[in-house]
Amino acid sequence: MGRQSEFEAIGTQWHIDVYDEINAFRFESLMDAVRERIEFFDKTYSRFRADSLISIMAHSAGSFLLPDDATPMIEVYRKLYDLTSGAVTPLIGQALSDAGYDAVYSLISKPMTSPKPWDEIMTFKDSTLELREPALLDFGAAGKGHLIDIVAVMLRAEGIESFCVEAGGDMCHQDFAEKSLRVGLENPVDTSQVIGIASIANKSICGSAGNKRAWEKFHHILDPRTLTSPKHILAVWVVADTTLIADGLTTALMFVAPDVLQNEFDFEYAILHHDFSITASAGFPGEFFS
């Protein structure tokens, strides 16, 4: 029989469904390992924890050896940084904090400054991040998606072939029989409703919307060049082979047109604009209600 686990971690709710037969003891042992792995990731990359490596970097320049999982994440960030002319950057942390999205969630803004260019502040090579000056980094644009992928790899390593890992609405789905999973697309204006349905099979889907973590004139996505939150788009959904890429692209599409990203990444998308019009790729596996 299959198993389910629900728990809270990294500030959001997690749902892990294993469709394969697995006994209770083995499943609980695996979930213990998953929660331990999530805790390690959080203690490394969270800017909301005083004991994290990110918090140390905020006060100290120098060389920092990062875990092996940093490489794919930072490589995606670098591509998105270049493709969006600096709009997607891990250096956005201090600006987000000053806007009010800080470690205590004060949601009270104070004077803000734009982050400096990537190459002026940091370099990354062979798992080592070199900071030329202290910097508060933020990996919120793609970090959760990357962590979902890490958990999925843990399940596959245990021989599990059919599962869904979901955290805060972002998910990775795998099914040995290629059965599809129907996913509701949340209405950002009324979160008790869905405005469409997507079907995924052996893919990841992520969404991003400005209604989440909104305060004053800001929400959790901030343009480092203008120090404003984009308001022309209400929500974005992306389907891709990995949750890391799907997650990162939902943020990037707030700043650039899809064709800017399509030469570098393979994905399908749907964009809900401020006037409730919808732009979707031809292959987006979903439908929207009229």
Secondary structure, DSSP 8 states (H G I E B T S, - for coil): --EEEEEEETTEEEEEEE-S---HHHHHHHHHHHHHHHHHHHHHH-TT-TTSHHHHHTT--EEEE--TTHHHHHHHHHHHHHHTTTSS-GGGHHHHHHHT-STT-------------HHHHEEEETTEEEESS------TTTHHHHHHHHHHHHHHHTT--SEEEEETTEEEEE-TT---EEEEEE-SS-TTSEEEEEEESS-EEEEEETTTT-BTTB-S--BTTTTB---SEEEEEEEESSHHHHHHHHHHTTTS-HHHHHTT--EEEEEEETTS-EEE-TT--EEE--
